[in-house]
Amino acid sequence: MSDEQYSDYTVPGLAQENGHEIAGLLQTRLHALNDLQLALKHVHWNVTGPHFIAVHEMLDPQVEVVRGFVDEAAERIATLGGSPSGRTGELVARRHWEDYPLGKADSLVHLAELDKVYTGVIEDHRDVLAKAGQVDPITEDMLIGQVKELELFQWFIRSHLERTGS
């Protein structure tokens, strides 16, 4: 975020520069969460094969929770004195990951790709969580809750991909 995207305040008990730094870090998470919810919905629409209905129905609750995380992150950015951006052009320009690569495809192929997406989102969330934990326990707590749910969703996906050997 540029300087003009910040207010002259942050939350009480937090230095303004720390609040604005955390808001900037959260903007990267906001972009990732927006991208994730779009990728999940894209897979929901394009999944095929014998596991179609299980995957199709598994993804909608994930989309809803991630959409909630989007709103939570955006509101935390604003609370910290930042101006959250949900613009797609900015998301694409600032992301460091590739666009979701698949269109219509077998459910297991999609799930293998979603596993990679979740790994990237979770790793980056954990990096920001560690930084936030040094100065802002409220943002840290928010991110801990989000990571917990994201890891659970990744486990759901990995369970579909797991081979039991029987």
GROMACS elastic network, one bead per residue, 0.5 to 0.9 nm:
[ bonds ]
;  ai    aj funct       b0    kb
    1     4     6  0.80502   500
    1     5     6  0.60428   500
    1     6     6  0.77763   500
    1    20     6  0.87933   500
    1    23     6  0.83561   500
    1    24     6  0.57686   500
    1    27     6  0.78040   500
    1    82     6  0.78534   500
    1    83     6  0.79429   500
    1    84     6  0.86937   500
    1    85     6  0.89691   500
    2     5     6  0.54968   500
    2     6     6  0.74899   500
    2    24     6  0.89394   500
    3     6     6  0.56506   500
    3     7     6  0.86331   500
    4     7     6  0.77407   500
    5    81     6  0.84634   500
    5    82     6  0.59607   500
    5    83     6  0.53195   500
    5    84     6  0.84185   500
    6     9     6  0.79995   500
    6    20     6  0.69743   500
    6    23     6  0.89282   500
    6    78     6  0.86817   500
    6    80     6  0.87254   500
    6    81     6  0.54527   500
    6    83     6  0.61734   500
    7    10     6  0.75474   500
    7    20     6  0.87848   500
    7    78     6  0.87599   500
    7    80     6  0.85708   500
    7    82     6  0.62663   500
    7    83     6  0.80080   500
    8    16     6  0.78212   500
    8    81     6  0.70305   500
    9    12     6  0.86156   500
    9    15     6  0.89837   500
    9    16     6  0.61702   500
    9    19     6  0.83861   500
    9    20     6  0.87586   500
    9    79     6  0.89863   500
    9    80     6  0.73701   500
    9    81     6  0.55113   500
    9    82     6  0.89428   500
   10    13     6  0.86854   500
   10    14     6  0.68754   500
   10    15     6  0.73587   500
   10    16     6  0.53787   500
   10    17     6  0.84665   500
   10    18     6  0.85240   500
   10    19     6  0.55181   500
   10    20     6  0.71682   500
   10    78     6  0.87649   500
   10    79     6  0.67600   500
   10    82     6  0.82383   500
   11    14     6  0.58682   500
   11    15     6  0.81738   500
   11    16     6  0.79174   500
   11    19     6  0.70777   500
   11    79     6  0.67031   500
   11    80     6  0.55968   500
   11    81     6  0.76476   500
   12    15     6  0.80389   500
   14    17     6  0.83299   500
   14    18     6  0.64942   500
   14    19     6  0.61948   500
   14    80     6  0.89597   500
   14   135     6  0.75218   500
   14   136     6  0.73543   500
   15    18     6  0.52157   500
   15    19     6  0.62374   500
   15    20     6  0.86647   500
   16    19     6  0.50660   500
   16    20     6  0.61036   500
   16    21     6  0.84584   500
   16    80     6  0.83065   500
   16    81     6  0.82806   500
   17    20     6  0.51695   500
   17    21     6  0.60183   500
   17    22     6  0.86223   500
   18    22     6  0.61491   500
   18    23     6  0.84789   500
   18   135     6  0.70638   500
   18   136     6  0.82805   500
   19    22     6  0.52281   500
   19    23     6  0.61143   500
   19    24     6  0.86538   500
   19    77     6  0.87114   500
   19    79     6  0.89925   500
   19    80     6  0.52472   500
   19    81     6  0.70852   500
   19    82     6  0.83861   500
   19   135     6  0.85473   500
   19   136     6  0.79865   500
   20    24     6  0.61715   500
   20    25     6  0.86530   500
   20    77     6  0.82965   500
   20    80     6  0.63926   500
   20    81     6  0.64677   500
   20    82     6  0.63487   500
   21    24     6  0.51173   500
   21    25     6  0.63396   500
   21    26     6  0.86392   500
   22    26     6  0.60554   500
   22    27     6  0.85906   500
   22    77     6  0.78610   500
   22    80     6  0.77172   500
   22   128     6  0.83046   500
   22   131     6  0.80932   500
   22   132     6  0.63629   500
   22   135     6  0.86035   500
   22   136     6  0.79895   500
   22   139     6  0.80972   500
   23    27     6  0.62511   500
   23    73     6  0.89811   500
   23    74     6  0.89668   500
   23    76     6  0.74510   500
   23    78     6  0.77264   500
   23    79     6  0.86617   500
   23    80     6  0.60518   500
   23    81     6  0.73820   500
   23    82     6  0.57350   500
   23    83     6  0.83512   500
   23    84     6  0.82569   500
   24    27     6  0.50938   500
   24    28     6  0.69861   500
   24    77     6  0.76748   500
   24    82     6  0.74728   500
   24    84     6  0.88638   500
   25    28     6  0.54859   500
   25    29     6  0.68719   500
   25    30     6  0.89306   500
   25   128     6  0.64911   500
   25   131     6  0.88331   500
   25   132     6  0.85768   500
   26    30     6  0.60772   500
   26    31     6  0.86476   500
   26    73     6  0.65214   500
   26    74     6  0.79196   500
   26    76     6  0.80637   500
   26    77     6  0.65072   500
   26    84     6  0.87622   500
   26   125     6  0.89953   500
   26   128     6  0.75471   500
   26   139     6  0.88244   500
   27    31     6  0.62859   500
   27    32     6  0.86282   500
   27    73     6  0.77636   500
   27    74     6  0.75701   500
   27    77     6  0.71608   500
   27    82     6  0.89171   500
   27    83     6  0.88996   500
   27    84     6  0.64857   500
   27    85     6  0.72336   500
   28    31     6  0.52090   500
   28    32     6  0.63096   500
   28    33     6  0.86857   500
   28    91     6  0.83984   500
   28    94     6  0.78916   500
   28    95     6  0.77110   500
   28   124     6  0.88883   500
   29    33     6  0.59865   500
   29    34     6  0.84278   500
   29    70     6  0.84174   500
   29    73     6  0.74635   500
   29   121     6  0.80448   500
   29   124     6  0.77542   500
   29   125     6  0.66716   500
   29   128     6  0.81719   500
   30    33     6  0.51499   500
   30    34     6  0.60758   500
   30    35     6  0.84939   500
   30    69     6  0.82320   500
   30    70     6  0.57746   500
   30    71     6  0.84499   500
   30    73     6  0.59770   500
   30    74     6  0.65860   500
   30    84     6  0.80168   500
   30    85     6  0.80096   500
   30    86     6  0.76429   500
   30    91     6  0.87935   500
   31    34     6  0.51597   500
   31    35     6  0.61183   500
   31    36     6  0.85382   500
   31    70     6  0.84035   500
   31    85     6  0.81438   500
   31    86     6  0.71571   500
   31    87     6  0.87755   500
   31    88     6  0.84155   500
   31    90     6  0.83723   500
   31    91     6  0.53396   500
   31    92     6  0.84508   500
   31    94     6  0.82289   500
   31    95     6  0.73665   500
   32    35     6  0.50417   500
   32    36     6  0.60029   500
   32    37     6  0.86814   500
   32    70     6  0.89598   500
   32    91     6  0.79907   500
   32    95     6  0.75912   500
   32   121     6  0.65055   500
   32   124     6  0.88672   500
   33    37     6  0.61749   500
   33    38     6  0.85620   500
   33    66     6  0.65024   500
   33    67     6  0.75803   500
   33    69     6  0.71311   500
   33    70     6  0.58325   500
   33    73     6  0.88396   500
   33   121     6  0.76931   500
   34    37     6  0.53887   500
   34    38     6  0.63658   500
   34    39     6  0.87036   500
   34    66     6  0.79600   500
   34    67     6  0.73467   500
   34    69     6  0.89670   500
   34    70     6  0.62923   500
   34    86     6  0.76902   500
   34    88     6  0.88451   500
   34    91     6  0.83635   500
   35    38     6  0.52048   500
   35    39     6  0.61402   500
   35    40     6  0.86360   500
   35    88     6  0.89396   500
   35    91     6  0.79082   500
   35    92     6  0.89974   500
   35    99     6  0.86747   500
   35   100     6  0.89405   500
   36    39     6  0.50385   500
   36    40     6  0.60772   500
   36    41     6  0.85937   500
   36    63     6  0.82576   500
   36    66     6  0.75413   500
   36   117     6  0.75081   500
   36   118     6  0.80117   500
   36   121     6  0.79327   500
   37    40     6  0.51009   500
   37    41     6  0.62212   500
   37    42     6  0.85201   500
   37    62     6  0.79414   500
   37    63     6  0.52540   500
   37    64     6  0.80660   500
   37    65     6  0.88567   500
   37    66     6  0.59091   500
   37    67     6  0.63743   500
   37    70     6  0.87189   500
   38    41     6  0.51773   500
   38    42     6  0.60352   500
   38    43     6  0.86411   500
   38    63     6  0.79917   500
   39    43     6  0.61915   500
   39    44     6  0.85389   500
   39    99     6  0.87463   500
   39   100     6  0.64449   500
   39   114     6  0.81757   500
   39   117     6  0.87140   500
   40    43     6  0.51942   500
   40    44     6  0.61728   500
   40    45     6  0.88000   500
   40    59     6  0.64172   500
   40    60     6  0.79501   500
   40    62     6  0.76155   500
   40    63     6  0.62113   500
   40   114     6  0.78305   500
   41    45     6  0.63338   500
   41    46     6  0.86673   500
   41    59     6  0.72927   500
   41    60     6  0.72758   500
   41    63     6  0.65973   500
   42    45     6  0.52692   500
   42    46     6  0.62050   500
   42    47     6  0.85145   500
   42   100     6  0.89069   500
   42   103     6  0.79661   500
   43    47     6  0.55563   500
   43    55     6  0.88357   500
   43    56     6  0.79203   500
   43    59     6  0.80912   500
   43   102     6  0.82210   500
   43   103     6  0.77540   500
   43   104     6  0.79647   500
   43   105     6  0.86216   500
   43   107     6  0.84390   500
   43   110     6  0.67265   500
   43   111     6  0.86096   500
   43   114     6  0.85340   500
   44    47     6  0.58575   500
   44    52     6  0.89167   500
   44    55     6  0.73285   500
   44    57     6  0.78755   500
   44    58     6  0.86524   500
   44    59     6  0.61648   500
   44    60     6  0.73062   500
   45    48     6  0.89621   500
   45    56     6  0.75631   500
   45   104     6  0.81408   500
   46    56     6  0.88377   500
   46   102     6  0.85948   500
   46   103     6  0.61529   500
   46   105     6  0.64757   500
   46   106     6  0.85002   500
   46   107     6  0.86020   500
   46   110     6  0.87347   500
   47    51     6  0.86004   500
   47    52     6  0.59519   500
   47    53     6  0.87289   500
   47    55     6  0.74816   500
   47    56     6  0.68850   500
   47   103     6  0.83861   500
   47   104     6  0.60114   500
   47   105     6  0.56180   500
   47   106     6  0.58249   500
   47   107     6  0.50998   500
   47   108     6  0.87444   500
   47   109     6  0.88976   500
   47   110     6  0.69281   500
   48    51     6  0.73040   500
   48    52     6  0.50722   500
   48    53     6  0.85504   500
   48    56     6  0.88834   500
   48   104     6  0.69499   500
   48   105     6  0.57287   500
   48   107     6  0.54731   500
   48   108     6  0.89307   500
   49    52     6  0.52808   500
   49    53     6  0.87946   500
   49   105     6  0.79083   500
   49   106     6  0.51220   500
   49   107     6  0.59860   500
   49   108     6  0.83991   500
   50    53     6  0.79243   500
   50    54     6  0.89005   500
   50   106     6  0.82170   500
   50   107     6  0.78041   500
   51    54     6  0.55406   500
   51    55     6  0.62315   500
   51    56     6  0.84031   500
   51   106     6  0.82361   500
   51   107     6  0.60749   500
   51   108     6  0.77892   500
   52    55     6  0.54384   500
   52    56     6  0.57926   500
   52    57     6  0.84501   500
   52   106     6  0.79195   500
   52   107     6  0.60632   500
   53    57     6  0.59111   500
   53    58     6  0.82650   500
   54    57     6  0.54320   500
   54    58     6  0.60086   500
   54    59     6  0.87656   500
   55    59     6  0.62153   500
   55   107     6  0.67681   500
   55   108     6  0.89463   500
   55   111     6  0.83600   500
   55   157     6  0.85542   500
   55   160     6  0.86954   500
   56    59     6  0.56639   500
   56    60     6  0.71642   500
   56   107     6  0.86998   500
   57    60     6  0.59174   500
   57    61     6  0.77798   500
   58    61     6  0.64703   500
   58    62     6  0.71585   500
   58   156     6  0.83324   500
   58   157     6  0.89065   500
   59    62     6  0.50968   500
   59    63     6  0.62032   500
   59    64     6  0.87967   500
   59   153     6  0.89713   500
   60    63     6  0.50344   500
   60    64     6  0.63539   500
   60    65     6  0.88000   500
   61    64     6  0.51044   500
   61    65     6  0.62859   500
   61    66     6  0.86173   500
   62    65     6  0.52233   500
   62    66     6  0.60830   500
   62    67     6  0.84633   500
   62   149     6  0.89761   500
   62   150     6  0.86108   500
   62   153     6  0.69439   500
   63    66     6  0.52066   500
   63    67     6  0.60297   500
   63    68     6  0.86168   500
   64    67     6  0.50993   500
   64    68     6  0.63448   500
   64    69     6  0.88081   500
   65    68     6  0.50309   500
   65    69     6  0.64039   500
   65    70     6  0.88114   500
   65   149     6  0.83496   500
   66    70     6  0.62804   500
   66    71     6  0.88131   500
   66   146     6  0.84475   500
   66   149     6  0.89206   500
   66   150     6  0.82912   500
   67    71     6  0.65396   500
   67    72     6  0.86801   500
   68    71     6  0.52309   500
   68    72     6  0.61462   500
   68    73     6  0.86278   500
   69    73     6  0.59762   500
   69    74     6  0.84278   500
   69   146     6  0.69048   500
   70    73     6  0.52827   500
   70    74     6  0.61513   500
   70    75     6  0.85985   500
   71    74     6  0.51098   500
   71    75     6  0.60648   500
   71    76     6  0.85231   500
   72    75     6  0.52529   500
   72    76     6  0.61762   500
   72    77     6  0.86950   500
   72   142     6  0.81876   500
   73    76     6  0.50907   500
   73    77     6  0.62275   500
   73    78     6  0.87510   500
   73    84     6  0.84433   500
   73   139     6  0.88569   500
   73   142     6  0.82795   500
   73   143     6  0.87620   500
   74    77     6  0.51253   500
   74    78     6  0.64021   500
   74    79     6  0.86718   500
   74    82     6  0.89924   500
   74    83     6  0.81599   500
   74    84     6  0.53043   500
   74    85     6  0.77474   500
   74    86     6  0.84132   500
   75    78     6  0.50617   500
   75    79     6  0.60711   500
   75    80     6  0.86057   500
   75    84     6  0.76604   500
   76    80     6  0.61366   500
   76    81     6  0.86737   500
   76    82     6  0.85332   500
   76    84     6  0.87776   500
   76   139     6  0.74812   500
   76   142     6  0.89734   500
   77    80     6  0.51979   500
   77    81     6  0.65125   500
   77    82     6  0.51044   500
   77    83     6  0.65452   500
   77    84     6  0.58776   500
   78    81     6  0.50786   500
   78    83     6  0.55370   500
   78    84     6  0.63304   500
   79    82     6  0.71788   500
   85    88     6  0.86839   500
   85    90     6  0.77186   500
   85    91     6  0.83811   500
   86    89     6  0.88976   500
   86    90     6  0.78214   500
   86    91     6  0.74037   500
   87    90     6  0.55121   500
   87    91     6  0.63589   500
   87    92     6  0.88980   500
   88    92     6  0.61585   500
   88    93     6  0.85010   500
   89    92     6  0.52544   500
   89    93     6  0.61005   500
   89    94     6  0.85931   500
   90    93     6  0.50010   500
   90    94     6  0.59656   500
   90    95     6  0.83456   500
   91    94     6  0.53987   500
   91    95     6  0.59299   500
   92    95     6  0.55247   500
   92    96     6  0.86134   500
   92    99     6  0.86108   500
   93    96     6  0.85501   500
   95    98     6  0.79785   500
   97   100     6  0.89721   500
   97   117     6  0.89075   500
   97   120     6  0.81593   500
   98   101     6  0.78006   500
  100   103     6  0.86255   500
  100   113     6  0.80505   500
  100   114     6  0.85817   500
  100   117     6  0.81312   500
  101   113     6  0.81712   500
  102   105     6  0.68469   500
  102   109     6  0.86990   500
  102   110     6  0.71814   500
  102   113     6  0.82006   500
  103   110     6  0.88702   500
  104   110     6  0.87538   500
  105   108     6  0.83821   500
  105   109     6  0.65446   500
  105   110     6  0.64858   500
  106   109     6  0.53433   500
  106   110     6  0.63801   500
  106   111     6  0.87292   500
  107   110     6  0.50889   500
  107   111     6  0.60714   500
  107   112     6  0.86364   500
  108   112     6  0.61382   500
  108   113     6  0.86200   500
  108   160     6  0.74815   500
  108   161     6  0.66479   500
  109   112     6  0.52609   500
  109   113     6  0.64680   500
  109   114     6  0.87516   500
  110   113     6  0.51260   500
  110   114     6  0.60993   500
  110   115     6  0.85888   500
  111   115     6  0.60328   500
  111   116     6  0.87238   500
  111   157     6  0.60014   500
  111   158     6  0.76558   500
  111   160     6  0.76840   500
  111   161     6  0.72169   500
  112   115     6  0.51633   500
  112   116     6  0.67812   500
  112   157     6  0.79490   500
  112   158     6  0.78959   500
  112   161     6  0.71055   500
  113   116     6  0.52682   500
  113   117     6  0.64977   500
  113   118     6  0.88569   500
  114   118     6  0.60815   500
  114   119     6  0.84713   500
  114   154     6  0.81263   500
  114   157     6  0.75827   500
  115   118     6  0.51935   500
  115   119     6  0.61946   500
  115   120     6  0.88015   500
  115   154     6  0.62209   500
  115   155     6  0.87340   500
  115   157     6  0.65686   500
  115   158     6  0.68202   500
  116   119     6  0.50549   500
  116   120     6  0.63759   500
  116   121     6  0.87648   500
  117   120     6  0.53139   500
  117   121     6  0.63120   500
  117   122     6  0.86118   500
  118   121     6  0.51185   500
  118   122     6  0.59270   500
  118   123     6  0.83931   500
  118   150     6  0.71664   500
  118   151     6  0.78167   500
  118   153     6  0.82835   500
  118   154     6  0.61165   500
  119   122     6  0.52553   500
  119   123     6  0.60094   500
  119   124     6  0.85476   500
  119   151     6  0.85924   500
  119   154     6  0.78577   500
  120   123     6  0.52556   500
  120   124     6  0.61725   500
  120   125     6  0.84562   500
  121   124     6  0.53214   500
  121   125     6  0.59852   500
  121   126     6  0.85800   500
  121   147     6  0.89496   500
  121   150     6  0.83603   500
  122   126     6  0.60644   500
  122   127     6  0.86275   500
  122   147     6  0.62719   500
  122   150     6  0.68238   500
  122   151     6  0.71807   500
  123   126     6  0.51618   500
  123   127     6  0.63769   500
  123   128     6  0.89250   500
  124   127     6  0.50461   500
  124   128     6  0.64282   500
  124   129     6  0.84985   500
  125   128     6  0.52727   500
  125   129     6  0.59681   500
  125   130     6  0.86523   500
  125   143     6  0.70252   500
  125   144     6  0.87802   500
  125   146     6  0.84313   500
  125   147     6  0.68660   500
  126   130     6  0.61489   500
  126   131     6  0.87075   500
  126   143     6  0.78727   500
  126   144     6  0.81913   500
  126   147     6  0.73172   500
  127   130     6  0.53027   500
  127   131     6  0.65643   500
  127   132     6  0.87734   500
  128   131     6  0.50798   500
  128   132     6  0.60014   500
  128   133     6  0.84084   500
  128   140     6  0.84319   500
  128   143     6  0.82104   500
  129   132     6  0.50856   500
  129   133     6  0.59750   500
  129   134     6  0.88679   500
  129   139     6  0.77102   500
  129   140     6  0.53773   500
  129   141     6  0.84043   500
  129   142     6  0.88138   500
  129   143     6  0.58745   500
  129   144     6  0.70788   500
  129   147     6  0.89716   500
  130   133     6  0.51465   500
  130   134     6  0.68643   500
  130   140     6  0.75585   500
  131   134     6  0.55536   500
  131   135     6  0.74570   500
  131   136     6  0.86355   500
  131   140     6  0.83649   500
  132   135     6  0.56112   500
  132   136     6  0.52713   500
  132   137     6  0.69303   500
  132   138     6  0.85441   500
  132   139     6  0.62586   500
  132   140     6  0.53705   500
  132   143     6  0.87690   500
  133   136     6  0.55893   500
  133   137     6  0.54785   500
  133   138     6  0.84504   500
  133   139     6  0.75709   500
  133   140     6  0.50573   500
  133   141     6  0.82976   500
  134   137     6  0.76596   500
  134   140     6  0.86143   500
  135   140     6  0.87462   500
  136   139     6  0.56377   500
  136   140     6  0.62387   500
  136   141     6  0.87403   500
  137   141     6  0.59406   500
  137   142     6  0.85571   500
  138   141     6  0.51171   500
  138   142     6  0.63503   500
  138   143     6  0.87348   500
  139   142     6  0.50220   500
  139   143     6  0.61938   500
  139   144     6  0.85393   500
  140   143     6  0.51856   500
  140   144     6  0.60951   500
  140   145     6  0.87145   500
  141   144     6  0.50413   500
  141   145     6  0.63368   500
  141   146     6  0.87014   500
  142   145     6  0.53194   500
  142   146     6  0.63757   500
  142   147     6  0.87786   500
  143   147     6  0.59922   500
  143   148     6  0.84198   500
  144   147     6  0.51719   500
  144   148     6  0.61200   500
  144   149     6  0.87920   500
  145   148     6  0.51659   500
  145   149     6  0.65221   500
  145   150     6  0.87395   500
  146   149     6  0.53035   500
  146   150     6  0.61113   500
  146   151     6  0.85527   500
  147   151     6  0.59244   500
  147   152     6  0.84301   500
  148   151     6  0.53356   500
  148   152     6  0.63365   500
  148   153     6  0.88426   500
  149   153     6  0.62285   500
  149   154     6  0.86156   500
  150   153     6  0.50776   500
  150   154     6  0.61822   500
  150   155     6  0.86228   500
  151   154     6  0.50056   500
  151   155     6  0.62094   500
  151   156     6  0.87467   500
  152   155     6  0.50327   500
  152   156     6  0.64085   500
  152   157     6  0.88423   500
  153   156     6  0.50348   500
  153   157     6  0.64662   500
  153   158     6  0.86811   500
  154   157     6  0.50562   500
  154   158     6  0.60671   500
  154   159     6  0.84955   500
  155   159     6  0.59227   500
  155   160     6  0.86833   500
  156   159     6  0.52114   500
  156   160     6  0.67779   500
  157   160     6  0.54055   500
  157   161     6  0.67208   500
  157   162     6  0.89210   500
  158   162     6  0.59817   500
  159   162     6  0.51345   500
  159   163     6  0.84767   500
  160   163     6  0.83577   500
  163   166     6  0.80883   500
